[in-house]
Amino acid sequence: MYRFSLLFVLFLFVSQNAHAANWGKCSADTKTIVDQADRIMFSKSSAGKMTMVVKKTGYSSSMTMKFWSEGRDKMLVKITAPARNKNTSTLKVVNNVWYYMPRTDRIVKVNSSMMGESWMGSHFTNDDLVRETQLYKHYTCDSRTDTAGEVIVTLKPKPDAPVVWGKIIMKIRKKDNIPIESGYYSEKGVLKRTMQFSNIKTVDGRTVPTVMTLKPAGSAEYTQLTYEKIRFDVAIPSSYFSLRGLKK
């Protein structure tokens, strides 16, 4: 009887820990795969140059920018071209965003009513800049499908998670956990937009997608970010992430 009880307890212990090791309805390694894909462009710090092309109905634009960042919390972006937008800058520090308009020499802090507005005329919003969603923390895995070269994961938000999307479907390259595509759905399950990752290269010792294309669902419009240069884990003066650095 004692031996039976001991085996029964051991069985429960193993079963409970095996279940706890899972991430939602998926195996534990799914959490690692998604987290690595989510953090593909993040490092202790980074700096570089990128081009943003925006295509909208009856409107298109192209801008070249320099950027500096520290993790997810700090980012400074300065437009270098075209000339009419030169030195227009965005500063993000945690949940705060400021714009600098050189033509009027004004700094404007983005308030809550402006969070849904377009960032630099693109399909990204101010809210996209400040939202610090970390997929492994705020979502859980609802399903996973493995193909020859991809892992396809459906994520659902955890109860009370501070997130916008009701569902995210990610396609991740199996050999190195690089994201290929993410689809973002409303709480009612309607696809709202898609982010595509392409032109994968080894840059400064890291293999990353250097082109990211955001497309609203059911539209020919898009915003495309192309990283022309990027360096990881570089020393950036703290003064860059200040209102003085915003205007400099």
N, C-alpha and C positions, 0 to 999 in steps of 0.2 A: 504493500500500500504506500509506504514511504517513497519507494523507488518510483512508483507510478506518479505520485504527486510531484516529485522533483522533476521528472521528465515533462509533466504537463506545464509546470511553471517555466521550465526552460523553453518549451515550445512557444508559450505565450510571449516570452521575452524576445526570442528570435523573430517571431512574427511581427510584433509591435515595432521593433527596430528596423525590420525590413520595410515595413510600411512607412515609417518615419523617414527612411532614406529616400523615398520617392518624392518627386516635386509635383504635387497635384496628382494627376492621373498618369504621369510619365516617370520614367526611370530617373535616378538621381543625376546621371551625367547630362541630362537635358538642361538642367539648371546651369551647369558649367558652360555648355555650348551656347546657350542664349546670352549669358552674361558676357562671354568673350565677344560675341557678335555685337552686343549692345555697346561695349566699350572699345570698339575697334579703332576709333579715332581719338580716344582719350588717353592722356598720359599725365605725368606730374606737371608738365608744361609743354607748350608747343608754340611755334611761330612760323609764319609763312606768307604766301601770296596765293590768292584765289580769284577766279573770275566767276561772276554770277550773270547768267543770261535768263531774262524773264520774257516769256511769250504769253500774251493775253490777247483776247479778241480786240483787234484794232489798236494794239499797243505792243511794243517790244523794246527792250533795253538791254544794255550790256555794261557791266561795271567791273573794274579791277580793284581789288582790295588787299590791304595788308592786315594780318591778324596776329594777336598774341593771346594765349589762354593759359590758365592754371586749373587743371582738373575740370570739374563741371561748374565751379562757382564763379570763376572770373574770366572775362573775355573783353578784349578791346578790338574793334574793327574800324579801320580807316579807309575811306574810298580814295584811290589815287587817280582814277580816270573813270569817266570823261571829265574834262576840265570844269564843266559847270557844277559837278558834284564833288570836286576835289576837296579833301579834308573834312567832308561830312563824316561824322564818327558816331559809333555806338559803344557804350560801356555797360557791361553787365557785372554786377557784384551781388552774388547770391540771388535774391528775389527782386532786386532793383535794377532798372534800366534807365539810362539817360541818353539823349541825343545831343550832339553839338552841330549847329547850323552855322557854318563860317560866314555866309552872306550877311547874316544879321548878328553874328557873334553872340549867339544865344545858346544856353544849355537848357534843355527841357527834360524834366523827369516824367517818365511814363506813369500815369496813374491807372487805377483799376479799370476805368472806363475805356482806356486806350489799349488794353491788353489784347483784344481781339483784332486790332487793326494790323494791316500789312506792314511787314518789316521791309523797308527800302523798296516798296512797290512790288515785292515778290509774293509768292504764295505761302511763305512762312509768316507767322504772326509774332507779335511781341511776346505772346504767351508761350510760343515755342522756345523762345530764348530763355525764359526764366524757369520754365517747368523742369524740375529736377527728377523726373521719373527714372527710376532704376528698375528695369524689368524684373529682375530676380527678387526684388523686394516688394514691388507693388502688384505684380501679376503672379499667376500660377498656371501650370501647364494643363490644358484641357485635352489635348491630343497631340500625337506625334506620328509622322509617317516618314520612313526612310526609303529613299530611292538609291540608285547606283551612285549618284554624286551629290545628293542634297538631303538635308534634314528639313522637313516641313513641320513647323510647330504652331499650334493654335494656343494663344494665351488669353486668359480671362482675368479681369481685375479681382484682387482680394476684396472682401467686404470692407467698406469704408476707406478704400484706397483713394488718395487725392489725385485721380486721373480723369482724363477726358474720354478715353476710348473704351467702348464696351467689349471690344475684341481686337486682337492683333494677330495676324497670320504672317509668320516669318519663314522665308526660304533662306537656308544657310548652307554654304558650301561645306561639304562633309570633311574634306581633307585638312582644312585649316580654320574652320569656324568663321569664315568671312561672310557677312550678310550679302545676299543677292537681291532680295526684295522684301519689303514689309508692307502689308495692307492694313489700313486702319479703318475700323468699323464703328458705327454708332451703337448706342445701347440697344437699338432695335435690330441690329445685325446688318445695317446698310453700309456698303463700302463707301467711304468718304474721300479717301485719297490713298495714293500708293507712292512709296519711296523706292527707287531702284538704285542699286549700287553697281558700278561698272568700272572698266579700265583699271583692273587690279595690277598694282606694281609694287616693287620693293623700293621704298623710299626711306632714307636715313636708317637703314637696317630693319625696317618693319614692312611687312606685306599688307597693303591697305588698298581699298577702292579709292581711286582719285577723282571719280565723277559720281555725283549724287543728283538724281533727278526726281523732283517732287511733282506729282501729277494729280490734280483734282479728278475724282471719279466722273466718268461720262463727259469728259472735256478734252479738247486738243491742246489746252493750255498746259504750261509747265514752267517750273523754275529749275535751272540746272546750275549746280556748283561744281567747278572744276578746280582742284588743287594744283596750281602750277609749281609751287615749291612748298615744302613743309619740313620742319626739323622738330624732333621730339626731345623732351627732357633738357631744354635749354634754360639758361639763367635769364630771367626777366626781372628788371627792377620793379619793386613794389609800387613805385610812383606811376607806372603805366596804368594801373588799375585805380585811378583817382580822377577827380574832376579836372585837376590840372593836366593829367596825362591825356584826358579826353580832348582838350583843346590844343595840346602841344603839336 
